[in-house]
Amino acid sequence: MKFDIEMNQVTMKYGDVEALKNINVHLQPGKIYGLIGRNGAGKSTLLSLLASFAEPSQGDLTIGGENAFENAAIMSQVTLVYETDYSEETEKVKGMLEAAERYRPNFDREYADELVKLFNLPLDRQVKKLSSGMQSALNVTIGLANRSSITIFDEAYLGMDAPTREIFYKEVLEDHTKHPRTIILSTHLVSEMDYLFEEVVILNQGEVLIHEPIDELMERGASVTGAAQQVNTFARDMDVLSTQQLGGTKSVMVYGELTDEKRKEAERIGVEVGPVSLQDLFIHLTSEENQNEITK
Ligand SMILES: Nc1ncnc2c1ncn2[C@@H]1O[C@H](COP(=O)(O)OP(=O)(O)OP(=O)(O)O)[C@@H](O)[C@H]1O
């Protein structure tokens, strides 16, 4: 079975709050997706719909062509890892792994044991007595070892320190290569995780602002630096996301196709065109002043 995710005109309301508005998204199986958006953009809401924690208020959500909500066959193939409150969890680490092994069809216990070692998790300690970073490491251990066709991490790494997050990122890449599946990473740590993404979905105020392969998105953003007048000339027909000026030197972040012609123009008039980071693009594409102007 191919686990395509299709969202067609999906809207999700909580009372008066429209958390998602007319979402149309197709996620192909086997890719690593980055889901980014500012606070309250609707990321967790979208992911909770994928995990069947709730049903859309309107629209269709199908996984593998089937309606996903309360569909046991589909749900056994979806894992959502999120920050969990373990303050009452008396089960030990070992017991949590055994439970996952019992209930998850593709759970790989050997791999889970490897991850437990990598993350230095004490098998005999009660989960409520783990540090918050260790609890996150336990969550991602189970999330990865489940080997679900759709594996979603919703900011599941927040308690982890930087070296532990690095281990997690490396495992995502390596295990995805060995066992390709759809992995969705929702994060605010954009600059740290951008190299993991094949495609990026940017949510903004409940709507999909951008969904495309990361390479194509990155090609559309550029910094242009040079004498202020020349930079103004170059950027006259482009979307300018941000501007910095120091004396006579100006630097702008532009968004739009940089054709060969445009690149030649840059050379001719002596302005320097350089790359921008996904984080910078994200910040400026979703800034208050730009969000009404950039449409794609
Ligand atoms: N259970 C709920 N009841 C009412 N409103 C909710 C509920 N859950 C989310 N919302 C609202 O829906 C909107 C989207 O929230 P959501 O948690 O999906 O955003 P998010 O992108 O995950 O945000 P963050 O990055 O801050 O975690 C917000 O306005 C939020 O207040």
The ligand as a Tripos MOL2 file, in Angstrom:
@<TRIPOS>MOLECULE
LIG
   31    33     1     0     0
SMALL
NO_CHARGES

@<TRIPOS>ATOM
      1 N1         -7.8920   22.6740   21.8230 N.pl3     1 LIG1
      2 C1         -7.9500   23.9050   21.3270 C.ar      1 LIG1
      3 N2         -8.9870   24.7100   21.6010 N.ar      1 LIG1
      4 C2         -9.0620   25.9720   21.0970 C.ar      1 LIG1
      5 N3         -8.1460   26.4870   20.2560 N.ar      1 LIG1
      6 C3         -7.1040   25.7290   19.9410 C.ar      1 LIG1
      7 C4         -6.9330   24.3910   20.4480 C.ar      1 LIG1
      8 N4         -5.7890   23.8840   19.9460 N.ar      1 LIG1
      9 C5         -5.2530   24.8490   19.1740 C.ar      1 LIG1
     10 N5         -6.0310   25.9420   19.1570 N.ar      1 LIG1
     11 C6         -5.7910   27.1900   18.4000 C.3       1 LIG1
     12 O1         -5.5510   26.8310   17.0530 O.3       1 LIG1
     13 C7         -4.5080   27.6320   16.4990 C.3       1 LIG1
     14 C8         -3.4110   26.7170   15.9660 C.3       1 LIG1
     15 O2         -2.7780   26.0760   17.0760 O.3       1 LIG1
     16 P1         -1.6640   24.9550   16.8810 P.3       1 LIG1
     17 O3         -1.3580   24.4160   18.2320 O.co2     1 LIG1
     18 O4         -2.0980   24.0110   15.8370 O.co2     1 LIG1
     19 O5         -0.4550   25.8290   16.3250 O.3       1 LIG1
     20 P2          1.0980   25.4800   16.1990 P.3       1 LIG1
     21 O6          1.5090   25.9390   14.8410 O.co2     1 LIG1
     22 O7          1.3490   24.0680   16.5460 O.co2     1 LIG1
     23 O8          1.7080   26.4640   17.2850 O.3       1 LIG1
     24 P3          3.0610   26.3870   18.1870 P.3       1 LIG1
     25 O9          4.2120   26.5540   17.2510 O.co2     1 LIG1
     26 O10         2.9030   27.5610   19.0970 O.co2     1 LIG1
     27 O11         3.0550   25.0760   18.9040 O.co2     1 LIG1
     28 C9         -4.0600   28.5820   17.5980 C.3       1 LIG1
     29 O12        -4.7650   29.7950   17.4270 O.3       1 LIG1
     30 C10        -4.5170   27.8990   18.8660 C.3       1 LIG1
     31 O13        -4.8100   28.8290   19.8920 O.3       1 LIG1
@<TRIPOS>BOND
     1     1     2 1
     2     2     3 ar
     3     2     7 ar
     4     3     4 ar
     5     4     5 ar
     6     5     6 ar
     7     6     7 ar
     8     6    10 ar
     9     7     8 ar
    10     8     9 ar
    11     9    10 ar
    12    10    11 1
    13    11    12 1
    14    11    30 1
    15    12    13 1
    16    13    14 1
    17    13    28 1
    18    14    15 1
    19    15    16 1
    20    16    17 2
    21    16    18 1
    22    16    19 1
    23    19    20 1
    24    20    21 2
    25    20    22 1
    26    20    23 1
    27    23    24 1
    28    24    25 2
    29    24    26 1
    30    24    27 1
    31    28    29 1
    32    28    30 1
    33    30    31 1
@<TRIPOS>SUBSTRUCTURE
     1 LIG1         1 GROUP 0 **** ****
